């Protein structure tokens, strides 16, 4: 039974993903602290934050808008992870692992969006 956003598997796993992003970005050069590191971390935090905020909204249309923002943040993260890998801040293996987690979150958000909009 879903009583609040904390009960949503997608929210729980997106919080775990934030932890993952923080850990992997710790190895980025210090010169990226206010650049790629900050952008990546902010985008990651945006995902569970928007799921929670949307869940708290009164109208489904508002919830769907926040799910859409979370989906956009995932696209932003994917791009930033690719850039980090190209700059050799991440190994190919670490990139692949993070992209698997990201793809899982993307699918869950898609399913949540469809459930909220009544689509199957």
Secondary structure, DSSP 8 states (H G I E B T S, - for coil): ---SGGG-HHHHHHHHHHHHHHHHHTTS-GGGTTTHHHHHHHHHHHHHHHHHHHHHSSSHHHHHHHHHHHHHHHHHHHHHHHHHHHTTSS-HHHHHHHHHHHHHHHHHHHHHHHHHHT--
